[in-house]
């Protein structure tokens, strides 16, 4: 299995203080860009989409 390429948030600028995601058809791994060797979290795409929809609501 190949490792998906991580994508940083556009809000992170050029620093390393951010979260990276790498969507695949079956999972969305999420990791801290400051701790790359550390384990990551992985969510089903539907759960990640629900999280993003909630986070995009005003006041979050």
Protein Blocks (a to p, Z undefined) as FASTA:
>chain_A
ZZddddddfklomafbdcdddddfkbccdddfklmmpccddddfklmmmmmmmmmpghZZ
